[in-house]
Amino acid sequence: STLTCTQNNNDVIIESYSTSLGIKPTYNFNNNFFINKNLKSFVSANLGLARWDQSELAFIPGTNSATNNYSGIDLYKGIGVGLSEGNFSMEVEYLEHEMYYDAQSFTASVKYIF
């Protein structure tokens, strides 16, 4: 992904790429409080390693541009909650990625397993 910031003709461009590998254990709750007994609730956790590369290009008109490159392998972690019924599930999740420019994400997903 690329982020570009401009102020007074000064540009800062940040590019970030990452690949991750981790585990996502899930715990299913006893759902006696739902009217529909087929509806299941669950909580999940995420933990893994992310390999990332980030670069920063600063450009000021009339001067030389400056580039900084950063890379590493760091932890990512997160938590999610969801509902499922049969092959259908919905989940919301929060993830934190530790990098030079840290990243956080809040996602929602809908899944159907064929």
N, C-alpha and C positions, 0 to 999 in steps of 0.2 A: 504494500500500500504506500501511497505517497501523500504527504502533507506539505502544502505550500503556504507560506505566510509572507505578505508583502506590506511594507509600511515605508512611506517616503522614498519609493523606488528601490528600497533595499529588500532583496528576496532571501528567504531561508527555505530550502527544500529538504525535507526529511523523508527518506525512503526506508522501509522496514520490511524484511522478509523473515519468515520463521517456519520451522517444521517441528512437530512435537510427537512424542510417544509417551503414553502413560496408561494408567489404570483408572477404571471408573466403577467401583463397587456400588451396589444398590441394596437398600434395605426396604422391604415391603412391610407396611403396617397392617395390623389387624383392623379391618374396616367395619366394625359392628355398628358404627354410627351413620353409615350411608343407607338410604332407603333402597337403592339398587345394590344388592350384595355382590354383583359382578364387578362393580367399580372398585378399583384398588388404588391406594395412595402409596407413594414411595419417596424416599430421599436418596440422593446420590452424592458421592464425593468424587473429585478429580484430583489426581496427583501424577505428575510426570516431569519429564525433561523436555525443554524446548531449545533447539539450536537456532540462533538468530543472527542476522546481519543487518546493521543499520548504518546509513550514511547521511551526512549532513553537509549540504552545499550552501555556503553563504556568498551572496553576490551583491556587491555594492557598485553601482555605475561609476566608471572612472578609476576603478581600482582593480586589483587582482581578486579572483574568487578564491575562497578557501574551502577545502574539503576535509572532513574528518570521517574516518571509518571506524566502526565499533562492531565487535562480534563476540559471541560466547555461547556457552551452554549453561542454562539456569533452570531452576524449578518453576513449574506453574502449578497452581492449586485452585480449587473451586468447590462450590456446593450447588446442588439443585434440588428441586421438589417437583413432583408431578402426579398425574393421575393416569390410570390405564384401565382399559376394558377390552378383553380379548386381544386382538392384534393391533389395536389402536392405542396410542399414548400421546400425552401432552406434557411438556416439561418447561420450567423456567430455570435458568442457570446463571450463576455469577462466577467469572473466572478472573484470576490475577496472573499476569505474566511478568516476571522479573527480568528486565532488560536494561540497557542504558537509558532508553526512554521507556519507562514502564508502561504497560498497557492493562486496562481492565475492560471487561465486556460483560454485558447483561443480555442474555439471549432467551428467546422463546422458540420452542420447536414442536412440531406436530409430526408424528411418525405412524406409518402403517406398515406392518410386516406381512408380505404376501406369502 
